Amino acid sequence: MLKTKINDFEAGMSELRVGLKGNFSSFTYECGCDEAGRGCLAGPVVAAAVILPPDFDCPLLNDSKQLTEQQRDTLRPIIEKQALAWGVAVVDNIEIDEINILNASILAMHRAMDKLSIRPEFIIVDGNRFKPYAEIPHQTIVKGDSKFLSIAAASVLAKTYRDEMMQQLHAEFPGYDWDKNKAYPTIKHRAAIKKLGTTPYHRSTYDLLGERKAEKQAQILAKKQAKAKKSSENQNG
């Protein structure tokens, strides 16, 4: 009885730690896809595709955003070693500007699957947008990286590979703090753009200084104020 309780407790703890499902479809070769770097002001968007074995078990694995850098670095070789197949691919900032970030993210996922040594039977993708790949059935899953192991694994690979790339670009352009912010729109990053200008790796179609967002917010505020004024005048009249 005691041994059974201990086993039940350990099983419950494993489920609590992971909370991730192993499979969405009934197919063995189900591929999880995710990307990293969509919201960044510079550098590539990186995507990964991962097919895990049915018995894959790694309690540490979770959505890469919920993990520390050290945890992601620990998980990466585990995923690469135990996955049945995996691939990582990039779309650079020039292509992003040409086709937009949504299309670039999907293209990066397609390129990652091109590198798989096993053809997927089914594809699950983090998010709500995707384009068919090689006539393979697929399913988009909002917050899929916190629901399914293969997508979580893909998120870890995409994030760690992109972070490595940004470290290399930081060595080339050290003034933008890319070794820390990974080109996300931090205050320090935008201040550096304002002071130093842009680099060949910045995304020219992005709101690099945050001015467009400020202008849009000002326009929205002005419309609200005009609407409130008109409503007040109508009531007084």
For each residue, the residues with C-beta under 8 A, 3 or more apart:
1: 4 5
2: 5 6
3: 6 7
4: 1 7 8
5: 1 2 8 9
6: 2 3 9 10
7: 3 4 10 11
8: 4 5 11 12
9: 5 6 12 13
10: 6 7 13 14
11: 7 8 14 15
12: 8 9 15 16
13: 9 10 16 17
14: 10 11 17 18 59
15: 11 12 18 19
16: 12 13 19
17: 13 14 59 60
18: 14 15 58 59 61 62 149
19: 15 16 62 146
20: 61 62 146 147 148 149 152
21: 24 147 148 149
22: 52 54 56 148 149 150
23: 26 27 30 54 148
24: 21 30 122 124 139 141 148
25: 30 121 122 124 137 139
26: 23
27: 23 30 120 121 122
28: 54 121
29: 51 84 118 119 120 121 122
30: 23 24 25 27 51 120 121 122 123 124 150
31: 49 50 51 85 113 116 120 122 123 124 150
32: 49 50 51 52 123 124 125 126 144 148 149 150 151 152 153 154
33: 47 48 49 50 109 112 113 123 124 125 126 130 151 154
34: 47 48 64 109 125 126 144 145 151 152 154 155 158
35: 38 45 46 47 48 105 108 109 126 158
36: 45 46 47 64 155 158 159 161 162
37: 40 43 44 45 46 158 162 182 183
38: 35 45 101 105
39: 184 185
40: 37 43 45 182 183 184 185 203
41: 183 184 185 189 190 193 202 203 206 208
42: 93 169 176 178 183 199 201 202 203
43: 37 40 92 93 162 165 166 169 178 182 183 201
44: 37 90 91 92 93 96 108 162 165
45: 35 36 37 38 40 90 91 96 101 104 105 108 162
46: 35 36 37 88 89 90 108 158 159 161 162 165
47: 33 34 35 36 88 89 90 91 105 108 109 111 112 154 158
48: 33 34 35 86 87 88 89 112 153 154 155 156 157 158 161
49: 31 32 33 85 86 87 88 109 112 113 115 116 120 154
50: 31 32 33 79 83 85 86 150 151 153 154 157
51: 29 30 31 32 83 84 85 86 116 118 120 150
52: 22 32 56 82 83 84 149 150 153
53: 56 82 83 84
54: 22 23 28
55:
56: 22 52 53 82 83 149
57:
58: 18 61 75 78 79 82 149
59: 14 17 18
60: 17 67 71 74 75
61: 18 20 58 75 79 149 152 153 156
62: 18 19 20 66 67 146 152
63: 66 67 143 145 146 152 155
64: 34 36 67 72 145 152 155 156 158 159 160
65: 145 155 159
66: 62 63 146
67: 60 62 63 64 71 72 75 156
68: 71 72
69: 72 73 163
70: 73 74
71: 60 67 68 74 75
72: 64 67 68 69 75 76 156 159 160
73: 69 70 76 160
74: 60 70 71 77 78
75: 58 60 61 67 71 72 78 79 153 156
76: 72 73 79 80 156 157 160
77: 74 80 81
78: 58 74 75 81 82
79: 50 58 61 75 76 82 83 86 153 156 157
80: 76 77 83 86 157
81: 77 78
82: 52 53 56 58 78 79
83: 50 51 52 53 56 79 80 86 153
84: 29 51 52 53 118
85: 31 49 50 51 116 117 118
86: 48 49 50 51 79 80 83 116 153 154 157
87: 48 49 111 112 113 114 115 116
88: 46 47 48 49 112 115 157 158 161
89: 46 47 48 108 109 110 111 112 114 115
90: 44 45 46 47 108 111 162 165
91: 44 45 47 95 96 104 105 107 108 111
92: 43 44 95 96
93: 42 43 44 96 97 201 202 203
94: 97 98
95: 91 92 98 99 104 107
96: 44 45 91 92 93 99 100 101 104 203 205
97: 93 94 203 204 205
98: 94 95
99: 95 96 103 104 107
100: 96 103 104 205
101: 38 45 96 104 105 203
102: 105 106 129
103: 99 100 106 107
104: 45 91 95 96 99 100 101 107 108
105: 35 38 45 47 91 101 102 108 109
106: 102 103 109 110 129 130 131
107: 91 95 99 103 104 110 111
108: 35 44 45 46 47 89 90 91 104 105 111 112
109: 33 34 35 47 49 89 105 106 112 113 125 130 133
110: 89 106 107 113 114 131 133
111: 47 87 89 90 91 107 108 114 115
112: 33 47 48 49 87 88 89 108 109 115 116 154
113: 31 33 49 87 109 110 116 120 123 133 134
114: 87 89 110 111
115: 49 87 88 89 111 112
116: 31 49 51 85 86 87 112 113 119 120
117: 85
118: 29 51 84 85
119: 29 116 134 136
120: 27 29 30 31 49 51 113 116 123 136
121: 25 27 28 29 30 136
122: 24 25 27 29 30 31 136 137 138 139
123: 30 31 32 33 113 120 130 133 136 137 138 139
124: 24 25 30 31 32 33 138 139 140 141 144 148 150 151
125: 32 33 34 109 130 138 139 140 141 144 151
126: 32 33 34 35 140 141 142 143 144 145 151 154 155
127: 130 140 141 142 144
128: 140 142
129: 102 106 140
130: 33 106 109 123 125 127 133 138 140
131: 106 110
132: 135 136 138
133: 109 110 113 123 130 136 138
134: 113 119
135: 132
136: 119 120 121 122 123 132 133
137: 25 122 123
138: 122 123 124 125 130 132 133
139: 24 25 122 123 124 125
140: 124 125 126 127 128 129 130 144
141: 24 124 125 126 127 144 147 148 151
142: 126 127 128
143: 63 126 146 147
144: 32 34 124 125 126 127 140 141 147 148 151
145: 34 63 64 65 126 148 151 152 154 155
146: 19 20 62 63 66 143 152
147: 20 21 141 143 144 151
148: 20 21 22 23 24 32 124 141 144 145 151 152
149: 18 20 21 22 32 52 56 58 61 152 153
150: 22 30 31 32 50 51 52 124 153 154
151: 32 33 34 50 124 125 126 141 144 145 147 148 154 155
152: 20 32 34 61 62 63 64 145 146 148 149 155 156
153: 32 48 50 52 61 75 79 83 86 149 150 156 157
154: 32 33 34 47 48 49 50 86 112 126 145 150 151 157 158
155: 34 36 48 63 64 65 126 145 151 152 158 159
156: 48 61 64 67 72 75 76 79 152 153 159 160
157: 48 50 76 79 80 86 88 153 154 160 161
158: 34 35 36 37 46 47 48 64 88 154 155 161 162
159: 36 46 64 65 72 155 156 162 163
160: 64 72 73 76 156 157 163 164
161: 36 46 48 88 157 158 164 165
162: 36 37 43 44 45 46 90 158 159 165 166 182
163: 69 159 160 166 167 182
164: 160 161 167 168
165: 43 44 46 90 161 162 168 169
166: 43 162 163 169 170 178 179 182 183
167: 163 164 170 171 178 179
168: 164 165 171 172
169: 42 43 165 166 172 173 178 183 201
170: 166 167 173 174 176 177 178 179
171: 167 168 174
172: 168 169
173: 169 170 176 178 199 201
174: 170 171 179
175: 192 195 196
176: 42 170 173 181 183 189 192 193 196 199
177: 170 180 181 186 188 189 192
178: 42 43 166 167 169 170 173 181 182 183 189
179: 166 167 170 174
180: 177
181: 176 177 178 184 186 188 189
182: 37 40 43 162 163 166 178
183: 37 40 41 42 43 166 169 176 178 189 201
184: 39 40 41 181 189
185: 39 40 41 189 190 210
186: 177 181 189 190
187: 190 191
188: 177 181 191 192
189: 41 176 177 178 181 183 184 185 186 192 193
190: 41 185 186 187 193 194 208 209 210
191: 187 188 194 195
192: 175 176 177 188 189 195 196
193: 41 176 189 190 196 197 198 202 208 209
194: 190 191 209
195: 175 191 192
196: 175 176 192 193
197: 193
198: 193 202 204 208
199: 42 173 176 202
200:
201: 42 43 93 169 173 183
202: 41 42 93 193 198 199 206 208
203: 40 41 42 93 96 97 101 206 208
204: 97 198 208
205: 96 97 100
206: 41 202 203
207: 210 211 212 213
208: 41 190 193 198 202 203 204
209: 190 193 194
210: 185 190 207 213 214
211: 207 214 215
212: 207 215 216
213: 207 210 216 217
214: 210 211 217 218
215: 211 212 218 219
216: 212 213 219 220
217: 213 214 220 221
218: 214 215 221 222
219: 215 216 222 223
220: 216 217 223 224
221: 217 218 224 225
222: 218 219 225 226
223: 219 220 226 227
224: 220 221 227 228
225: 221 222 228 229
226: 222 223 229 230
227: 223 224 230 231
228: 224 225 231 232
229: 225 226 232 233
230: 226 227 233 234
231: 227 228 234 235
232: 228 229 235 236
233: 229 230 236 237
234: 230 231 237
235: 231 232
236: 232 233
237: 233 234
